[in-house]
Amino acid sequence: MATEKENQNKETKSNMRGELHFDYKNVVLLEEYINPHARILSRRRTQLSARKQRELATAIKRARFMALMPYSAR
């Protein structure tokens, strides 16, 4: 189990890249966070905070609704 000191030094993906902003129109960025079967990757894989993961999921769902991204990859 990680200690508190190790958790403080752990950088999330949003910290490494600067502040991420997820917009449903930015399909190129959103495609980085889905797998080949068009499923949203987990927080553990994306290394995003809980808030950013929720924003990501909402943006992907909006892009799917607007037919900018597929619901499934067949």
N, CA, C and O of each residue as an XYZ file, in Angstrom:
296
protein
N       0.840     -1.179      0.000
C       0.000      0.000      0.000
C       0.885      1.243      0.000
O       1.885      1.299      0.716
N       0.518      2.226     -0.796
C       1.309      3.436     -0.924
C       1.160      4.307      0.320
O       0.080      4.425      0.898
N       2.259      4.901      0.706
C       2.222      5.799      1.852
C       1.747      7.177      1.404
O       1.639      7.461      0.211
N       1.467      8.019      2.385
C       0.981      9.354      2.078
C       2.024     10.148      1.294
O       1.674     10.918      0.400
N       3.297      9.966      1.623
C       4.376     10.671      0.932
C       4.434     10.263     -0.541
O       4.632     11.111     -1.410
N       4.263      8.967     -0.826
C       4.288      8.494     -2.211
C       3.107      9.045     -2.994
O       3.240      9.371     -4.174
N       1.956      9.150     -2.347
C       0.776      9.686     -3.016
C       0.955     11.156     -3.384
O       0.435     11.604     -4.406
N       1.684     11.909     -2.565
C       1.912     13.316     -2.849
C       2.803     13.490     -4.075
O       2.622     14.435     -4.842
N       3.759     12.589     -4.264
C       4.689     12.703     -5.379
C       4.116     12.164     -6.682
O       4.653     12.438     -7.755
N       3.045     11.410     -6.600
C       2.455     10.802     -7.783
C       1.765     11.877     -8.622
O       0.883     12.587     -8.139
N       2.176     11.984     -9.869
C       1.582     12.985    -10.745
C       0.511     12.348    -11.602
O       0.687     11.245    -12.121
N      -0.584     13.040    -11.746
C      -1.644     12.546    -12.613
C      -1.385     13.032    -14.032
O      -0.561     13.919    -14.257
N      -2.090     12.446    -14.976
C      -1.901     12.806    -16.373
C      -2.245     14.269    -16.617
O      -1.589     14.932    -17.420
N      -3.260     14.777    -15.936
C      -3.642     16.176    -16.133
C      -2.550     17.116    -15.631
O      -2.353     18.189    -16.200
N      -1.838     16.729    -14.572
C      -0.751     17.563    -14.076
C       0.437     17.550    -15.024
O       1.105     18.570    -15.193
N       0.709     16.406    -15.645
C       1.847     16.301    -16.547
C       1.627     17.089    -17.831
O       2.577     17.676    -18.350
N       0.405     17.122    -18.362
C       0.117     17.776    -19.632
C      -0.374     19.207    -19.459
O      -0.651     19.870    -20.459
N      -0.487     19.687    -18.286
C      -1.159     20.953    -18.064
C      -2.625     20.643    -17.827
O      -3.012     19.474    -17.838
N      -3.427     21.626    -17.621
C      -4.841     21.389    -17.324
C      -5.572     20.936    -18.577
O      -5.561     21.628    -19.595
N      -6.206     19.776    -18.501
C      -6.957     19.230    -19.627
C      -8.376     19.779    -19.622
O      -9.000     19.912    -18.569
N      -8.872     20.094    -20.800
C     -10.265     20.511    -20.956
C     -10.895     19.592    -21.984
O     -10.460     19.556    -23.135
N     -11.915     18.849    -21.578
C     -12.573     17.911    -22.475
C     -13.796     18.572    -23.093
O     -14.705     19.017    -22.392
N     -13.799     18.625    -24.411
C     -14.914     19.191    -25.152
C     -15.414     18.138    -26.125
O     -14.610     17.455    -26.758
N     -16.716     17.993    -26.255
C     -17.266     16.945    -27.110
C     -16.893     17.142    -28.580
O     -16.948     16.189    -29.358
N     -16.517     18.349    -28.969
C     -16.147     18.610    -30.361
C     -14.705     18.211    -30.670
O     -14.338     18.073    -31.837
N     -13.891     18.025    -29.641
C     -12.488     17.650    -29.825
C     -12.377     16.124    -29.858
O     -11.927     15.507    -28.892
N     -12.782     15.533    -30.956
C     -12.862     14.079    -31.079
C     -11.476     13.444    -31.056
O     -11.323     12.331    -30.554
N     -10.473     14.121    -31.583
C      -9.111     13.573    -31.607
C      -8.615     13.332    -30.182
O      -8.027     12.287    -29.903
N      -8.841     14.277    -29.285
C      -8.436     14.106    -27.890
C      -9.249     13.011    -27.214
O      -8.694     12.195    -26.478
N     -10.544     12.983    -27.452
C     -11.408     11.994    -26.807
C     -11.085     10.574    -27.251
O     -11.235      9.636    -26.469
N     -10.644     10.401    -28.490
C     -10.320      9.063    -28.985
C      -9.114      8.454    -28.278
O      -8.932      7.237    -28.313
N      -8.285      9.284    -27.637
C      -7.159      8.769    -26.850
C      -7.651      8.009    -25.617
O      -6.919      7.185    -25.068
N      -8.870      8.274    -25.182
C      -9.395      7.719    -23.942
C     -10.443      6.631    -24.159
O     -11.171      6.283    -23.230
N     -10.527      6.095    -25.367
C     -11.397      4.945    -25.606
C     -10.560      3.806    -26.172
O      -9.544      4.042    -26.825
N     -10.984      2.578    -25.923
C     -10.245      1.419    -26.421
C     -10.714      1.075    -27.840
O     -11.637      1.716    -28.343
N     -10.105      0.082    -28.494
C     -10.498     -0.260    -29.871
C     -11.961     -0.689    -30.020
O     -12.508     -0.648    -31.122
N     -12.590     -1.095    -28.928
C     -14.000     -1.485    -28.967
C     -14.921     -0.313    -28.639
O     -16.118     -0.503    -28.426
N     -14.367      0.895    -28.600
C     -15.095      2.147    -28.357
C     -15.634      2.249    -26.939
O     -16.647      2.912    -26.715
N     -14.981      1.608    -25.978
C     -15.385      1.726    -24.575
C     -14.475      2.729    -23.875
O     -13.293      2.832    -24.200
N     -15.023      3.465    -22.920
C     -14.268      4.465    -22.172
C     -13.288      3.753    -21.248
O     -13.659      2.816    -20.541
N     -12.029      4.206    -21.257
C     -11.017      3.603    -20.397
C     -11.250      3.996    -18.938
O     -11.823      5.047    -18.651
N     -10.805      3.150    -18.034
C     -10.997      3.382    -16.606
C     -10.047      4.460    -16.090
O      -9.086      4.839    -16.760
N     -10.338      4.937    -14.900
C      -9.482      5.941    -14.257
C      -8.079      5.425    -14.042
O      -7.108      6.173    -14.156
N      -7.973      4.171    -13.736
C      -6.658      3.578    -13.495
C      -5.803      3.628    -14.760
O      -4.595      3.855    -14.688
N      -6.426      3.419    -15.907
C      -5.689      3.438    -17.175
C      -5.405      4.867    -17.636
O      -4.330      5.143    -18.170
N      -6.358      5.774    -17.434
C      -6.195      7.143    -17.918
C      -5.389      8.007    -16.961
O      -4.834      9.027    -17.369
N      -5.316      7.617    -15.700
C      -4.617      8.359    -14.645
C      -5.188      9.763    -14.463
O      -4.446     10.713    -14.212
N      -6.496      9.888    -14.588
C      -7.165     11.162    -14.380
C      -7.781     11.201    -12.990
O      -8.026     10.162    -12.378
N      -8.027     12.404    -12.500
C      -8.727     12.543    -11.228
C     -10.192     12.167    -11.429
O     -10.654     12.034    -12.562
N     -10.906     12.000    -10.343
C     -12.315     11.613    -10.428
C     -13.128     12.669    -11.170
O     -13.985     12.332    -11.987
N     -12.868     13.921    -10.894
C     -13.600     15.005    -11.557
C     -13.320     15.021    -13.062
O     -14.242     15.142    -13.869
N     -12.037     14.899    -13.433
C     -11.681     14.907    -14.851
C     -12.221     13.675    -15.567
O     -12.584     13.753    -16.741
N     -12.278     12.532    -14.872
C     -12.830     11.320    -15.476
C     -14.327     11.498    -15.755
O     -14.822     11.052    -16.790
N     -15.043     12.146    -14.839
C     -16.467     12.423    -15.065
C     -16.654     13.368    -16.251
O     -17.544     13.167    -17.078
N     -15.803     14.411    -16.331
C     -15.880     15.335    -17.462
C     -15.602     14.611    -18.773
O     -16.265     14.859    -19.780
N     -14.623     13.721    -18.756
C     -14.285     12.939    -19.941
C     -15.463     12.079    -20.378
O     -15.822     12.065    -21.555
N     -16.064     11.363    -19.436
C     -17.189     10.485    -19.758
C     -18.361     11.285    -20.320
O     -19.004     10.852    -21.276
N     -18.639     12.435    -19.739
C     -19.731     13.284    -20.222
C     -19.446     13.779    -21.637
O     -20.339     13.789    -22.484
N     -18.202     14.190    -21.896
C     -17.842     14.681    -23.228
C     -17.946     13.570    -24.269
O     -18.423     13.806    -25.379
N     -17.503     12.362    -23.921
C     -17.592     11.236    -24.857
C     -19.050     10.893    -25.133
O     -19.421     10.629    -26.276
N     -19.875     10.895    -24.094
C     -21.293     10.578    -24.277
C     -21.992     11.630    -25.132
O     -22.860     11.292    -25.938
N     -21.627     12.898    -24.968
C     -22.206     13.956    -25.803
C     -21.764     13.800    -27.255
O     -22.564     13.961    -28.176
N     -20.477     13.482    -27.453
C     -19.970     13.289    -28.816
C     -20.665     12.110    -29.487
O     -20.950     12.160    -30.684
N     -20.939     11.056    -28.733
C     -21.664      9.912    -29.290
C     -23.087     10.306    -29.664
O     -23.579      9.927    -30.727
N     -23.742     11.060    -28.804
C     -25.116     11.490    -29.063
C     -25.192     12.368    -30.308
O     -26.155     12.292    -31.070
N     -24.170     13.205    -30.512
C     -24.129     14.093    -31.673
C     -23.577     13.393    -32.915
O     -23.390     14.029    -33.952
N     -23.316     12.084    -32.816
C     -22.817     11.252    -33.921
C     -21.423     11.656    -34.384
O     -21.077     11.480    -35.552
N     -20.622     12.199    -33.467
C     -19.234     12.509    -33.785
C     -18.319     11.328    -33.481
O     -17.226     11.218    -34.037
N     -18.778     10.444    -32.591
C     -18.021      9.248    -32.214
C     -18.965      8.053    -32.251
O     -20.176      8.207    -32.089
N     -18.408      6.856    -32.465
C     -19.265      5.663    -32.504
C     -19.628      5.177    -31.104
O     -18.871      5.370    -30.152
N     -20.794      4.545    -30.993
C     -21.171      3.881    -29.746
C     -20.431      2.566    -29.610
O     -20.074      2.159    -28.504
N     -20.200      1.904    -30.727
C     -19.453      0.643    -30.717
C     -18.631      0.566    -31.994
O     -18.941      1.219    -32.991
N     -17.580     -0.243    -31.948
C     -16.708     -0.407    -33.117
C     -16.904     -1.802    -33.678
O     -16.369     -2.775    -33.146
N     -17.655     -1.895    -34.727
C     -17.878     -3.201    -35.372
C     -17.240     -3.209    -36.727
O     -17.311     -4.213    -37.436
